[in-house]
Amino acid sequence: MDPLPTNLTVEQIWGAACQALSVNDGVYIRRYDIEFDPEKYTGKLSNQELIRFYAYNTDRISEQSIKDGMEVRAYLNGMMFKILAEEKIGEYFTKLIRLATDENLQLTNKNIHFIASAPSAVIREQLKDEMNREIKRASGGYIGSEGDKVQLNIKILRSHYSDQWERHYVTGITTNDQVVSFSTKNKRLIVPNSVVSVKAIVFAHNIDEYTKQETTKLTNVRTGIYI
């Protein structure tokens, strides 16, 4: 593998990562993705390969990408407060924070895949932060009592698919400002920012692990109506 330039500025390195994401239409593409599904990524280069290109062609990095790179670094620097607050951020983001706070950062074969993935990871975290803020603002409290049958209008905030259980795990907020969670196989119930009308049974009351907000867990969730 060809050696990477050693004279890049920190701004150019992070700018190249943001430029790569922009060229790939906001999608983080790995070399593995292209090898696994070449027809889907015809004519595309992985983000790492694009960064290598921009490392030798820094004049092709736009001013906007340089600015975006500075914002990515600023966000990762800000995550230090989460560490100080004893929030668990995982090894991946711990590594990104170290890279973002390194004023003498070198683009190396060892760290290029972390840098390439950072812009899309930060975008996801920003969306998660906004979602958690929305949950924290909810003031409706719990819904009913365990076993109650309820009819609700819910804005879907997040959905995570579990390969192990073959179900989507969903968090949302009702029009009465109450946080709810449930699992489902119904794809009509998993689209973020959509609002759905459901019938369900109150299964339990608990506290959200991340936001510490009162949350009502639902079961037997059924819907067919979008609002």
Solvent accessible surface area in square Angstrom, and as a share of the most:
residue,aa,sasa,rsa
1,M,158,0.70
2,D,107,0.56
3,P,107,0.67
4,L,19,0.09
5,P,24,0.15
6,T,108,0.63
7,N,129,0.66
8,L,20,0.10
9,T,66,0.38
10,V,14,0.08
11,E,74,0.33
12,Q,51,0.23
13,I,1,0.01
14,W,1,0.00
15,G,0,0.00
16,A,3,0.02
17,A,0,0.00
18,C,11,0.07
19,Q,26,0.12
20,A,0,0.00
21,L,13,0.07
22,S,74,0.48
23,V,67,0.39
24,N,3,0.01
25,D,115,0.59
26,G,47,0.45
27,V,74,0.43
28,Y,53,0.20
29,I,3,0.02
30,R,108,0.39
31,R,106,0.39
32,Y,128,0.49
33,D,24,0.12
34,I,34,0.17
35,E,122,0.55
36,F,154,0.64
37,D,52,0.27
38,P,78,0.49
39,E,153,0.69
40,K,140,0.59
41,Y,32,0.12
42,T,111,0.64
43,G,83,0.80
44,K,70,0.30
45,L,90,0.45
46,S,0,0.00
47,N,0,0.00
48,Q,42,0.19
49,E,51,0.23
50,L,13,0.07
51,I,0,0.00
52,R,40,0.15
53,F,81,0.34
54,Y,14,0.05
55,A,5,0.04
56,Y,127,0.48
57,N,45,0.23
58,T,45,0.26
59,D,126,0.65
60,R,141,0.52
61,I,18,0.09
62,S,48,0.31
63,E,157,0.70
64,Q,104,0.46
65,S,6,0.04
66,I,43,0.22
67,K,112,0.47
68,D,46,0.24
69,G,1,0.01
70,M,109,0.49
71,E,93,0.42
72,V,12,0.07
73,R,31,0.11
74,A,66,0.51
75,Y,42,0.16
76,L,0,0.00
77,N,56,0.29
78,G,32,0.31
79,M,4,0.02
80,M,79,0.35
81,F,152,0.63
82,K,48,0.20
83,I,65,0.33
84,L,132,0.66
85,A,68,0.53
86,E,155,0.70
87,E,95,0.43
88,K,202,0.86
89,I,33,0.17
90,G,48,0.46
91,E,158,0.71
92,Y,76,0.29
93,F,24,0.10
94,T,45,0.26
95,K,44,0.19
96,L,0,0.00
97,I,6,0.03
98,R,138,0.50
99,L,13,0.07
100,A,0,0.00
101,T,58,0.34
102,D,55,0.28
103,E,123,0.55
104,N,125,0.64
105,L,4,0.02
106,Q,79,0.35
107,L,7,0.04
108,T,54,0.31
109,N,74,0.38
110,K,164,0.70
111,N,13,0.07
112,I,3,0.02
113,H,77,0.35
114,F,46,0.19
115,I,0,0.00
116,A,1,0.01
117,S,13,0.08
118,A,0,0.00
119,P,4,0.02
120,S,12,0.08
121,A,0,0.00
122,V,3,0.02
123,I,82,0.41
124,R,138,0.50
125,E,19,0.08
126,Q,81,0.36
127,L,122,0.61
128,K,95,0.40
129,D,25,0.13
130,E,74,0.33
131,M,20,0.09
132,N,25,0.13
133,R,119,0.44
134,E,40,0.18
135,I,0,0.00
136,K,120,0.51
137,R,147,0.54
138,A,7,0.05
139,S,96,0.62
140,G,33,0.31
141,G,21,0.20
142,Y,77,0.29
143,I,12,0.06
144,G,48,0.46
145,S,66,0.42
146,E,119,0.53
147,G,52,0.50
148,D,57,0.30
149,K,172,0.73
150,V,28,0.16
151,Q,118,0.52
152,L,18,0.09
153,N,54,0.28
154,I,0,0.00
155,K,64,0.27
156,I,0,0.00
157,L,18,0.09
158,R,68,0.25
159,S,39,0.25
160,H,129,0.57
161,Y,96,0.37
162,S,17,0.11
163,D,123,0.64
164,Q,142,0.63
165,W,157,0.55
166,E,104,0.47
167,R,77,0.28
168,H,25,0.11
169,Y,92,0.35
170,V,3,0.02
171,T,11,0.06
172,G,0,0.00
173,I,15,0.07
174,T,7,0.04
175,T,100,0.58
176,N,103,0.53
177,D,55,0.28
178,Q,26,0.11
179,V,2,0.01
180,V,0,0.00
181,S,28,0.18
182,F,5,0.02
183,S,35,0.23
184,T,7,0.04
185,K,129,0.55
186,N,40,0.21
187,K,147,0.62
188,R,116,0.42
189,L,0,0.00
190,I,30,0.15
191,V,75,0.43
192,P,74,0.46
193,N,112,0.57
194,S,21,0.14
195,V,44,0.25
196,V,0,0.00
197,S,14,0.09
198,V,1,0.01
199,K,126,0.53
200,A,5,0.04
201,I,46,0.24
202,V,1,0.01
203,F,112,0.46
204,A,24,0.19
205,H,61,0.27
206,N,63,0.32
207,I,93,0.47
208,D,16,0.08
209,E,124,0.55
210,Y,151,0.57
211,T,10,0.06
212,K,144,0.61
213,Q,34,0.15
214,E,68,0.30
215,T,5,0.03
216,T,0,0.00
217,K,81,0.34
218,L,4,0.02
219,T,46,0.27
220,N,82,0.42
221,V,10,0.06
222,R,160,0.58
223,T,22,0.13
224,G,50,0.49
225,I,106,0.54
226,Y,108,0.41
227,I,129,0.65
